[in-house]
Amino acid sequence: MNTKFLHYLVLVIFAVSMLYAWLHGWRPGIIAWLVLSVSGLASLIAAAIIFLDNRK
């Protein structure tokens, strides 16, 4: 499977979940913050990989 597709998928899933939470006025608890932190970190790593891959 194409890894670039997976990186874009991680970014899209994170963005959609944050938009959904923002639209519903969601105030996350401690577990949700941990999940969002991990998914946010994964999306940052994916964005960095996409950026560095495009520089080649």
C-alpha distance matrix in Angstrom:
0.0 3.8 6.2 8.9 8.0 8.3 11.4 12.9 12.4 14.3 16.9 17.5 17.9 20.3 22.2 22.7 23.9 26.3 27.6 28.2 30.0 32.1 33.1 34.3 36.2 34.4 35.9 33.5 34.9 34.2 31.2 29.6 30.2 28.5 25.4 25.6 26.1 23.0 20.8 22.6 22.1 18.3 18.5 20.7 18.5 15.5 18.1 19.3 16.0 15.5 19.2 19.3 16.3 18.2 21.4 20.3
3.8 0.0 3.8 5.5 5.5 6.9 9.1 10.4 11.0 13.1 15.0 15.8 17.0 19.1 20.6 21.5 23.0 25.1 26.2 27.3 29.2 30.8 32.0 33.5 35.3 33.8 35.2 33.1 34.7 33.9 31.3 29.4 29.7 28.1 25.2 24.8 25.1 22.3 20.0 21.2 20.6 17.0 16.6 18.5 16.4 13.2 15.2 16.4 13.1 12.1 15.7 15.9 12.8 14.5 17.8 16.9
6.2 3.8 0.0 3.8 5.3 5.0 6.3 8.8 9.7 10.7 12.7 14.3 15.3 16.8 18.6 20.0 21.2 22.9 24.5 25.8 27.3 28.9 30.4 31.9 33.3 31.7 32.8 30.5 32.0 31.0 28.5 26.8 26.7 25.0 22.3 21.9 21.9 19.1 16.9 18.1 17.1 13.6 13.4 15.1 12.7 9.7 12.2 13.1 9.8 9.6 13.3 13.3 10.8 13.1 16.1 15.7
8.9 5.5 3.8 0.0 3.8 5.4 5.1 6.3 8.5 10.0 10.8 12.4 14.3 15.7 16.8 18.4 20.1 21.5 22.7 24.4 26.1 27.2 28.7 30.6 32.0 30.7 32.0 30.1 31.9 31.2 29.0 26.9 26.5 25.3 22.7 21.6 21.7 19.4 16.9 17.3 16.7 13.5 12.3 13.7 12.0 8.5 9.9 11.3 8.4 6.8 10.5 11.4 8.8 10.3 13.7 13.8
8.0 5.5 5.3 3.8 0.0 3.8 5.5 5.2 6.1 8.7 10.0 10.5 12.2 14.3 15.4 16.3 18.2 20.0 21.0 22.2 24.3 25.7 26.7 28.5 30.3 29.0 30.7 28.8 30.8 30.5 28.1 25.8 25.9 24.9 21.9 21.0 21.7 19.4 16.4 17.3 17.5 14.1 12.7 15.0 13.9 10.1 11.6 13.9 11.6 9.7 13.4 14.8 12.4 13.4 17.0 17.4
8.3 6.9 5.0 5.4 3.8 0.0 3.8 5.5 4.9 6.2 8.7 9.8 10.4 12.3 14.2 15.2 16.4 18.4 19.9 20.9 22.5 24.3 25.6 27.1 28.6 27.0 28.4 26.2 27.9 27.3 24.8 22.7 22.9 21.7 18.6 18.1 18.7 16.1 13.3 14.8 14.7 11.1 10.5 13.1 11.8 8.4 11.0 13.2 11.0 10.3 14.1 15.3 13.5 15.2 18.5 18.9
11.4 9.1 6.3 5.1 5.5 3.8 0.0 3.8 5.3 5.2 6.5 8.8 10.1 10.9 12.6 14.5 15.7 16.9 18.6 20.2 21.5 22.8 24.6 26.3 27.4 25.9 27.1 25.1 26.9 26.1 24.0 21.9 21.5 20.4 17.7 16.6 16.7 14.5 11.8 12.4 12.1 8.8 7.6 9.7 8.5 4.9 7.2 9.5 7.8 7.2 10.7 12.2 11.1 12.8 15.8 16.8
12.9 10.4 8.8 6.3 5.2 5.5 3.8 0.0 3.8 5.4 5.1 6.2 8.6 10.0 10.6 12.2 14.2 15.5 16.4 18.2 20.0 21.1 22.4 24.4 25.9 24.8 26.4 24.8 27.1 26.9 24.9 22.3 22.1 21.6 18.7 17.1 17.8 16.2 13.0 13.1 13.8 11.0 8.6 10.9 10.9 7.2 7.9 11.1 10.1 8.1 11.2 13.7 12.5 13.0 16.4 17.9
12.4 11.0 9.7 8.5 6.1 4.9 5.3 3.8 0.0 3.8 5.4 5.1 6.1 8.5 9.9 10.5 12.1 14.2 15.3 16.3 18.2 19.9 21.0 22.6 24.3 23.0 24.7 23.0 25.2 25.1 22.8 20.2 20.6 20.0 16.8 15.6 17.0 15.2 11.7 12.8 14.0 10.9 9.1 12.4 12.5 9.1 10.7 13.9 12.9 11.6 14.8 17.0 15.8 16.7 20.1 21.3
14.3 13.1 10.7 10.0 8.7 6.2 5.2 5.4 3.8 0.0 3.8 5.5 5.3 6.2 8.6 10.1 10.7 12.3 14.3 15.4 16.6 18.3 20.1 21.4 22.7 21.0 22.3 20.2 22.2 21.8 19.6 17.2 17.2 16.5 13.4 12.2 13.3 11.4 8.0 9.2 10.3 7.2 5.8 9.4 9.6 7.1 9.1 12.2 11.7 11.4 14.3 16.4 15.9 17.3 20.2 21.7
16.9 15.0 12.7 10.8 10.0 8.7 6.5 5.1 5.4 3.8 0.0 3.8 5.6 5.3 6.1 8.6 10.0 10.7 12.2 14.2 15.5 16.5 18.3 20.2 21.3 20.1 21.5 20.0 22.3 22.2 20.6 17.8 17.3 17.2 14.6 12.4 13.3 12.4 8.9 8.6 10.3 8.2 5.1 8.0 9.5 7.0 7.3 10.9 11.5 10.4 12.7 15.4 15.4 16.0 18.9 20.9
17.5 15.8 14.3 12.4 10.5 9.8 8.8 6.2 5.1 5.5 3.8 0.0 3.8 5.5 5.1 6.0 8.5 9.9 10.5 12.1 14.1 15.2 16.3 18.3 20.0 19.1 21.1 19.9 22.7 23.1 21.4 18.3 18.4 18.8 15.8 13.6 15.5 14.8 11.0 11.1 13.5 11.5 8.6 11.7 13.3 10.6 10.8 14.5 14.8 13.2 15.5 18.5 18.1 18.3 21.4 23.4
17.9 17.0 15.3 14.3 12.2 10.4 10.1 8.6 6.1 5.3 5.6 3.8 0.0 3.8 5.5 5.3 6.1 8.6 9.9 10.5 12.2 14.2 15.4 16.6 18.4 16.9 18.8 17.3 19.8 20.3 18.3 15.2 15.9 16.1 12.8 11.2 13.6 12.7 8.9 10.1 12.7 10.7 8.8 12.5 13.9 11.8 12.8 16.3 16.5 15.6 18.2 20.8 20.5 21.2 24.2 26.0
20.3 19.1 16.8 15.7 14.3 12.3 10.9 10.0 8.5 6.2 5.3 5.5 3.8 0.0 3.8 5.5 5.2 6.2 8.6 9.9 10.6 12.2 14.3 15.6 16.6 15.0 16.4 14.9 17.4 17.7 16.2 13.0 13.0 13.5 10.6 8.2 10.3 10.2 6.5 6.8 9.9 8.9 6.8 10.0 12.2 10.9 11.5 14.8 15.9 15.4 17.4 20.0 20.4 21.2 23.8 26.0
22.2 20.6 18.6 16.8 15.4 14.2 12.6 10.6 9.9 8.6 6.1 5.1 5.5 3.8 0.0 3.8 5.5 5.2 6.1 8.6 10.0 10.5 12.2 14.3 15.4 14.8 16.6 15.9 19.0 19.8 18.7 15.2 15.0 16.2 13.7 10.8 12.9 13.4 10.0 9.1 12.4 11.8 8.9 11.4 14.1 12.6 12.1 15.6 17.1 15.9 17.4 20.5 21.0 21.1 23.7 26.2
22.7 21.5 20.0 18.4 16.3 15.2 14.5 12.2 10.5 10.1 8.6 6.0 5.3 5.5 3.8 0.0 3.8 5.5 5.1 6.1 8.6 9.8 10.5 12.3 14.2 13.7 16.2 15.7 18.9 20.2 18.9 15.3 15.9 17.4 14.5 12.1 14.9 15.3 11.8 11.9 15.3 14.4 11.9 14.8 17.3 15.5 15.4 19.0 20.0 18.7 20.6 23.7 23.7 23.8 26.7 29.0
23.9 23.0 21.2 20.1 18.2 16.4 15.7 14.2 12.1 10.7 10.0 8.5 6.1 5.2 5.5 3.8 0.0 3.8 5.5 5.1 6.2 8.6 10.0 10.8 12.3 10.9 13.1 12.2 15.2 16.6 15.2 11.6 12.5 14.1 11.2 9.1 12.4 13.0 9.9 10.5 14.1 13.6 11.9 14.9 17.3 16.1 16.6 19.9 21.1 20.4 22.3 25.1 25.4 25.9 28.6 30.9
26.3 25.1 22.9 21.5 20.0 18.4 16.9 15.5 14.2 12.3 10.7 9.9 8.6 6.2 5.2 5.5 3.8 0.0 3.8 5.4 5.1 6.1 8.6 10.0 10.6 9.6 11.4 11.1 14.4 15.8 15.2 11.5 11.5 13.7 11.6 8.5 11.4 13.0 10.3 9.6 13.4 13.8 11.8 14.0 17.0 16.4 16.2 19.3 21.1 20.5 21.8 24.7 25.6 25.9 28.2 30.8
27.6 26.2 24.5 22.7 21.0 19.9 18.6 16.4 15.3 14.3 12.2 10.5 9.9 8.6 6.1 5.1 5.5 3.8 0.0 3.8 5.5 5.1 6.1 8.6 9.9 10.2 12.9 13.4 17.1 19.0 18.5 14.8 15.0 17.4 15.3 12.3 15.2 16.8 13.8 13.0 16.8 17.0 14.5 16.6 19.7 18.6 17.9 21.3 23.1 21.9 23.1 26.3 27.0 26.8 29.3 32.0
28.2 27.3 25.8 24.4 22.2 20.9 20.2 18.2 16.3 15.4 14.2 12.1 10.5 9.9 8.6 6.1 5.1 5.4 3.8 0.0 3.8 5.5 5.2 6.3 8.7 8.5 11.8 12.3 15.8 18.2 17.4 13.7 14.8 17.3 14.9 12.7 16.1 17.4 14.7 14.7 18.5 18.4 16.5 19.1 21.8 20.7 20.6 24.0 25.4 24.4 26.0 29.1 29.5 29.5 32.2 34.7
30.0 29.2 27.3 26.1 24.3 22.5 21.5 20.0 18.2 16.6 15.5 14.1 12.2 10.6 10.0 8.6 6.2 5.1 5.5 3.8 0.0 3.8 5.6 5.3 6.2 5.1 8.0 8.6 12.3 14.8 14.6 10.9 11.8 14.7 13.0 10.7 14.0 16.0 13.9 13.8 17.5 18.1 16.6 18.8 21.7 21.3 21.2 24.3 26.1 25.6 26.9 29.8 30.6 30.9 33.3 35.9
32.1 30.8 28.9 27.2 25.7 24.3 22.8 21.1 19.9 18.3 16.5 15.2 14.2 12.2 10.5 9.8 8.6 6.1 5.1 5.5 3.8 0.0 3.8 5.5 5.2 6.2 8.8 10.5 14.3 16.8 17.2 13.6 13.6 16.9 15.6 12.8 15.5 18.0 15.9 14.9 18.6 19.6 17.7 19.3 22.6 22.2 21.6 24.6 26.7 26.0 26.8 29.9 31.0 30.9 33.1 36.0
33.1 32.0 30.4 28.7 26.7 25.6 24.6 22.4 21.0 20.1 18.3 16.3 15.4 14.3 12.2 10.5 10.0 8.6 6.1 5.2 5.6 3.8 0.0 3.8 5.6 7.8 11.1 13.1 16.9 19.7 19.9 16.3 16.9 20.1 18.5 15.9 19.0 21.1 18.7 18.0 21.8 22.4 20.3 22.2 25.4 24.6 23.9 27.2 29.1 27.9 28.9 32.2 33.0 32.7 35.1 37.9
34.3 33.5 31.9 30.6 28.5 27.1 26.3 24.4 22.6 21.4 20.2 18.3 16.6 15.6 14.3 12.3 10.8 10.0 8.6 6.3 5.3 5.5 3.8 0.0 3.8 5.4 9.1 11.2 14.7 18.0 18.1 14.8 16.0 19.2 17.8 15.8 19.1 21.2 19.2 19.1 22.8 23.4 21.8 23.9 27.0 26.3 26.1 29.3 31.1 30.2 31.5 34.6 35.3 35.3 37.8 40.5
36.2 35.3 33.3 32.0 30.3 28.6 27.4 25.9 24.3 22.7 21.3 20.0 18.4 16.6 15.4 14.2 12.3 10.6 9.9 8.7 6.2 5.2 5.6 3.8 0.0 3.8 6.5 9.5 12.9 16.2 17.1 14.0 14.6 18.2 17.5 15.3 18.2 20.8 19.3 18.7 22.3 23.6 22.1 23.7 27.0 26.8 26.4 29.3 31.5 30.9 31.8 34.8 36.0 36.0 38.2 41.1
34.4 33.8 31.7 30.7 29.0 27.0 25.9 24.8 23.0 21.0 20.1 19.1 16.9 15.0 14.8 13.7 10.9 9.6 10.2 8.5 5.1 6.2 7.8 5.4 3.8 0.0 3.8 6.0 9.5 12.8 13.5 10.4 11.4 14.9 14.2 12.5 15.5 18.0 16.8 16.7 20.2 21.4 20.4 22.3 25.2 25.3 25.3 28.1 30.1 29.9 31.0 33.8 34.9 35.4 37.6 40.2
35.9 35.2 32.8 32.0 30.7 28.4 27.1 26.4 24.7 22.3 21.5 21.1 18.8 16.4 16.6 16.2 13.1 11.4 12.9 11.8 8.0 8.8 11.1 9.1 6.5 3.8 0.0 3.8 6.7 10.0 11.6 9.1 9.5 13.2 13.4 12.0 14.4 17.2 16.9 16.6 19.6 21.4 20.9 22.3 25.2 25.8 26.0 28.3 30.5 30.8 31.7 34.2 35.6 36.3 38.2 40.9
33.5 33.1 30.5 30.1 28.8 26.2 25.1 24.8 23.0 20.2 20.0 19.9 17.3 14.9 15.9 15.7 12.2 11.1 13.4 12.3 8.6 10.5 13.1 11.2 9.5 6.0 3.8 0.0 3.8 6.8 7.8 5.4 6.2 9.7 10.0 9.2 11.6 14.1 14.2 14.4 17.2 18.8 18.9 20.5 23.0 23.8 24.4 26.6 28.5 29.1 30.3 32.5 33.9 34.9 36.8 39.3
34.9 34.7 32.0 31.9 30.8 27.9 26.9 27.1 25.2 22.2 22.3 22.7 19.8 17.4 19.0 18.9 15.2 14.4 17.1 15.8 12.3 14.3 16.9 14.7 12.9 9.5 6.7 3.8 0.0 3.8 5.7 5.3 6.2 8.8 10.1 10.5 12.2 14.5 15.4 16.0 18.1 19.9 20.7 22.0 24.2 25.4 26.3 28.2 30.0 31.0 32.3 34.2 35.6 36.9 38.7 41.0
34.2 33.9 31.0 31.2 30.5 27.3 26.1 26.9 25.1 21.8 22.2 23.1 20.3 17.7 19.8 20.2 16.6 15.8 19.0 18.2 14.8 16.8 19.7 18.0 16.2 12.8 10.0 6.8 3.8 0.0 3.8 5.5 5.1 6.4 8.8 9.9 10.5 12.5 14.3 15.0 16.4 18.5 19.8 20.8 22.6 24.2 25.4 26.9 28.6 30.1 31.3 32.8 34.4 36.0 37.6 39.7
31.2 31.3 28.5 29.0 28.1 24.8 24.0 24.9 22.8 19.6 20.6 21.4 18.3 16.2 18.7 18.9 15.2 15.2 18.5 17.4 14.6 17.2 19.9 18.1 17.1 13.5 11.6 7.8 5.7 3.8 0.0 3.8 5.4 5.1 6.3 8.7 9.8 10.8 12.4 14.0 15.4 16.7 18.4 20.0 21.3 22.6 24.3 25.9 27.2 28.6 30.2 31.7 32.9 34.7 36.5 38.4
29.6 29.4 26.8 26.9 25.8 22.7 21.9 22.3 20.2 17.2 17.8 18.3 15.2 13.0 15.2 15.3 11.6 11.5 14.8 13.7 10.9 13.6 16.3 14.8 14.0 10.4 9.1 5.4 5.3 5.5 3.8 0.0 3.8 5.4 5.0 6.0 8.4 9.9 10.4 11.8 14.0 15.2 16.1 18.0 19.8 20.6 22.0 24.0 25.4 26.5 28.1 29.9 31.0 32.5 34.5 36.6
30.2 29.7 26.7 26.5 25.9 22.9 21.5 22.1 20.6 17.2 17.3 18.4 15.9 13.0 15.0 15.9 12.5 11.5 15.0 14.8 11.8 13.6 16.9 16.0 14.6 11.4 9.5 6.2 6.2 5.1 5.4 3.8 0.0 3.8 5.4 5.0 5.9 8.6 9.8 10.0 11.9 14.0 14.9 16.0 18.0 19.5 20.5 22.1 24.0 25.2 26.4 28.1 29.6 31.1 32.7 35.0
28.5 28.1 25.0 25.3 24.9 21.7 20.4 21.6 20.0 16.5 17.2 18.8 16.1 13.5 16.2 17.4 14.1 13.7 17.4 17.3 14.7 16.9 20.1 19.2 18.2 14.9 13.2 9.7 8.8 6.4 5.1 5.4 3.8 0.0 3.8 5.5 5.0 6.2 8.6 9.7 10.5 12.3 14.2 15.3 16.6 18.3 19.8 21.1 22.6 24.3 25.6 26.9 28.4 30.3 31.8 33.8
25.4 25.2 22.3 22.7 21.9 18.6 17.7 18.7 16.8 13.4 14.6 15.8 12.8 10.6 13.7 14.5 11.2 11.6 15.3 14.9 13.0 15.6 18.5 17.8 17.5 14.2 13.4 10.0 10.1 8.8 6.3 5.0 5.4 3.8 0.0 3.8 5.4 5.2 6.1 8.4 9.9 10.6 12.2 14.2 15.4 16.3 18.2 19.9 21.0 22.4 24.2 25.7 26.7 28.5 30.5 32.3
25.6 24.8 21.9 21.6 21.0 18.1 16.6 17.1 15.6 12.2 12.4 13.6 11.2 8.2 10.8 12.1 9.1 8.5 12.3 12.7 10.7 12.8 15.9 15.8 15.3 12.5 12.0 9.2 10.5 9.9 8.7 6.0 5.0 5.5 3.8 0.0 3.8 5.5 5.1 5.7 8.3 9.6 10.2 12.0 14.0 14.9 16.0 18.0 19.6 20.6 22.0 23.9 25.1 26.6 28.5 30.7
26.1 25.1 21.9 21.7 21.7 18.7 16.7 17.8 17.0 13.3 13.3 15.5 13.6 10.3 12.9 14.9 12.4 11.4 15.2 16.1 14.0 15.5 19.0 19.1 18.2 15.5 14.4 11.6 12.2 10.5 9.8 8.4 5.9 5.0 5.4 3.8 0.0 3.8 5.5 5.0 6.0 8.5 9.8 10.4 12.2 14.0 15.1 16.4 18.2 19.8 20.9 22.4 24.0 25.7 27.1 29.3
23.0 22.3 19.1 19.4 19.4 16.1 14.5 16.2 15.2 11.4 12.4 14.8 12.7 10.2 13.4 15.3 13.0 13.0 16.8 17.4 16.0 18.0 21.1 21.2 20.8 18.0 17.2 14.1 14.5 12.5 10.8 9.9 8.6 6.2 5.2 5.5 3.8 0.0 3.8 5.4 5.1 6.2 8.6 9.9 10.6 12.2 14.2 15.3 16.5 18.3 19.9 21.0 22.2 24.3 26.0 27.7
20.8 20.0 16.9 16.9 16.4 13.3 11.8 13.0 11.7 8.0 8.9 11.0 8.9 6.5 10.0 11.8 9.9 10.3 13.8 14.7 13.9 15.9 18.7 19.2 19.3 16.8 16.9 14.2 15.4 14.3 12.4 10.4 9.8 8.6 6.1 5.1 5.5 3.8 0.0 3.8 5.4 4.9 6.1 8.6 9.8 10.3 12.2 14.1 15.1 16.3 18.2 19.8 20.6 22.4 24.5 26.3
22.6 21.2 18.1 17.3 17.3 14.8 12.4 13.1 12.8 9.2 8.6 11.1 10.1 6.8 9.1 11.9 10.5 9.6 13.0 14.7 13.8 14.9 18.0 19.1 18.7 16.7 16.6 14.4 16.0 15.0 14.0 11.8 10.0 9.7 8.4 5.7 5.0 5.4 3.8 0.0 3.8 5.4 5.0 6.2 8.6 9.7 10.5 12.3 14.2 15.2 16.4 18.3 19.7 21.1 22.8 25.1
22.1 20.6 17.1 16.7 17.5 14.7 12.1 13.8 14.0 10.3 10.3 13.5 12.7 9.9 12.4 15.3 14.1 13.4 16.8 18.5 17.5 18.6 21.8 22.8 22.3 20.2 19.6 17.2 18.1 16.4 15.4 14.0 11.9 10.5 9.9 8.3 6.0 5.1 5.4 3.8 0.0 3.8 5.4 5.1 6.2 8.5 9.8 10.6 12.3 14.2 15.3 16.4 18.1 20.0 21.3 23.3
18.3 17.0 13.6 13.5 14.1 11.1 8.8 11.0 10.9 7.2 8.2 11.5 10.7 8.9 11.8 14.4 13.6 13.8 17.0 18.4 18.1 19.6 22.4 23.4 23.6 21.4 21.4 18.8 19.9 18.5 16.7 15.2 14.0 12.3 10.6 9.6 8.5 6.2 4.9 5.4 3.8 0.0 3.8 5.5 5.1 6.1 8.6 9.8 10.5 12.2 14.2 15.3 16.2 18.3 20.1 21.8
18.5 16.6 13.4 12.3 12.7 10.5 7.6 8.6 9.1 5.8 5.1 8.6 8.8 6.8 8.9 11.9 11.9 11.8 14.5 16.5 16.6 17.7 20.3 21.8 22.1 20.4 20.9 18.9 20.7 19.8 18.4 16.1 14.9 14.2 12.2 10.2 9.8 8.6 6.1 5.0 5.4 3.8 0.0 3.8 5.4 4.9 6.1 8.5 9.7 10.4 12.1 14.1 15.0 16.4 18.5 20.6
20.7 18.5 15.1 13.7 15.0 13.1 9.7 10.9 12.4 9.4 8.0 11.7 12.5 10.0 11.4 14.8 14.9 14.0 16.6 19.1 18.8 19.3 22.2 23.9 23.7 22.3 22.3 20.5 22.0 20.8 20.0 18.0 16.0 15.3 14.2 12.0 10.4 9.9 8.6 6.2 5.1 5.5 3.8 0.0 3.8 5.4 5.1 6.2 8.6 9.9 10.5 12.2 14.0 15.4 16.8 19.1
18.5 16.4 12.7 12.0 13.9 11.8 8.5 10.9 12.5 9.6 9.5 13.3 13.9 12.2 14.1 17.3 17.3 17.0 19.7 21.8 21.7 22.6 25.4 27.0 27.0 25.2 25.2 23.0 24.2 22.6 21.3 19.8 18.0 16.6 15.4 14.0 12.2 10.6 9.8 8.6 6.2 5.1 5.4 3.8 0.0 3.8 5.4 5.1 6.2 8.6 9.8 10.5 12.0 14.2 15.5 17.2
15.5 13.2 9.7 8.5 10.1 8.4 4.9 7.2 9.1 7.1 7.0 10.6 11.8 10.9 12.6 15.5 16.1 16.4 18.6 20.7 21.3 22.2 24.6 26.3 26.8 25.3 25.8 23.8 25.4 24.2 22.6 20.6 19.5 18.3 16.3 14.9 14.0 12.2 10.3 9.7 8.5 6.1 4.9 5.4 3.8 0.0 3.8 5.4 5.1 6.2 8.6 9.9 10.4 12.3 14.4 16.1
18.1 15.2 12.2 9.9 11.6 11.0 7.2 7.9 10.7 9.1 7.3 10.8 12.8 11.5 12.1 15.4 16.6 16.2 17.9 20.6 21.2 21.6 23.9 26.1 26.4 25.3 26.0 24.4 26.3 25.4 24.3 22.0 20.5 19.8 18.2 16.0 15.1 14.2 12.2 10.5 9.8 8.6 6.1 5.1 5.4 3.8 0.0 3.8 5.5 5.1 6.1 8.6 9.7 10.7 12.6 15.0
19.3 16.4 13.1 11.3 13.9 13.2 9.5 11.1 13.9 12.2 10.9 14.5 16.3 14.8 15.6 19.0 19.9 19.3 21.3 24.0 24.3 24.6 27.2 29.3 29.3 28.1 28.3 26.6 28.2 26.9 25.9 24.0 22.1 21.1 19.9 18.0 16.4 15.3 14.1 12.3 10.6 9.8 8.5 6.2 5.1 5.4 3.8 0.0 3.8 5.4 5.0 6.0 8.3 9.9 10.8 13.1
16.0 13.1 9.8 8.4 11.6 11.0 7.8 10.1 12.9 11.7 11.5 14.8 16.5 15.9 17.1 20.0 21.1 21.1 23.1 25.4 26.1 26.7 29.1 31.1 31.5 30.1 30.5 28.5 30.0 28.6 27.2 25.4 24.0 22.6 21.0 19.6 18.2 16.5 15.1 14.2 12.3 10.5 9.7 8.6 6.2 5.1 5.5 3.8 0.0 3.8 5.5 5.2 5.8 8.5 10.0 11.3
15.5 12.1 9.6 6.8 9.7 10.3 7.2 8.1 11.6 11.4 10.4 13.2 15.6 15.4 15.9 18.7 20.4 20.5 21.9 24.4 25.6 26.0 27.9 30.2 30.9 29.9 30.8 29.1 31.0 30.1 28.6 26.5 25.2 24.3 22.4 20.6 19.8 18.3 16.3 15.2 14.2 12.2 10.4 9.9 8.6 6.2 5.1 5.4 3.8 0.0 3.8 5.6 5.1 6.2 8.8 10.5
19.2 15.7 13.3 10.5 13.4 14.1 10.7 11.2 14.8 14.3 12.7 15.5 18.2 17.4 17.4 20.6 22.3 21.8 23.1 26.0 26.9 26.8 28.9 31.5 31.8 31.0 31.7 30.3 32.3 31.3 30.2 28.1 26.4 25.6 24.2 22.0 20.9 19.9 18.2 16.4 15.3 14.2 12.1 10.5 9.8 8.6 6.1 5.0 5.5 3.8 0.0 3.8 5.4 5.3 6.6 9.4
19.3 15.9 13.3 11.4 14.8 15.3 12.2 13.7 17.0 16.4 15.4 18.5 20.8 20.0 20.5 23.7 25.1 24.7 26.3 29.1 29.8 29.9 32.2 34.6 34.8 33.8 34.2 32.5 34.2 32.8 31.7 29.9 28.1 26.9 25.7 23.9 22.4 21.0 19.8 18.3 16.4 15.3 14.1 12.2 10.5 9.9 8.6 6.0 5.2 5.6 3.8 0.0 3.8 5.4 5.2 7.1
16.3 12.8 10.8 8.8 12.4 13.5 11.1 12.5 15.8 15.9 15.4 18.1 20.5 20.4 21.0 23.7 25.4 25.6 27.0 29.5 30.6 31.0 33.0 35.3 36.0 34.9 35.6 33.9 35.6 34.4 32.9 31.0 29.6 28.4 26.7 25.1 24.0 22.2 20.6 19.7 18.1 16.2 15.0 14.0 12.0 10.4 9.7 8.3 5.8 5.1 5.4 3.8 0.0 3.8 5.5 5.8
18.2 14.5 13.1 10.3 13.4 15.2 12.8 13.0 16.7 17.3 16.0 18.3 21.2 21.2 21.1 23.8 25.9 25.9 26.8 29.5 30.9 30.9 32.7 35.3 36.0 35.4 36.3 34.9 36.9 36.0 34.7 32.5 31.1 30.3 28.5 26.6 25.7 24.3 22.4 21.1 20.0 18.3 16.4 15.4 14.2 12.3 10.7 9.9 8.5 6.2 5.3 5.4 3.8 0.0 3.8 5.5
21.4 17.8 16.1 13.7 17.0 18.5 15.8 16.4 20.1 20.2 18.9 21.4 24.2 23.8 23.7 26.7 28.6 28.2 29.3 32.2 33.3 33.1 35.1 37.8 38.2 37.6 38.2 36.8 38.7 37.6 36.5 34.5 32.7 31.8 30.5 28.5 27.1 26.0 24.5 22.8 21.3 20.1 18.5 16.8 15.5 14.4 12.6 10.8 10.0 8.8 6.6 5.2 5.5 3.8 0.0 3.8
20.3 16.9 15.7 13.8 17.4 18.9 16.8 17.9 21.3 21.7 20.9 23.4 26.0 26.0 26.2 29.0 30.9 30.8 32.0 34.7 35.9 36.0 37.9 40.5 41.1 40.2 40.9 39.3 41.0 39.7 38.4 36.6 35.0 33.8 32.3 30.7 29.3 27.7 26.3 25.1 23.3 21.8 20.6 19.1 17.2 16.1 15.0 13.1 11.3 10.5 9.4 7.1 5.8 5.5 3.8 0.0
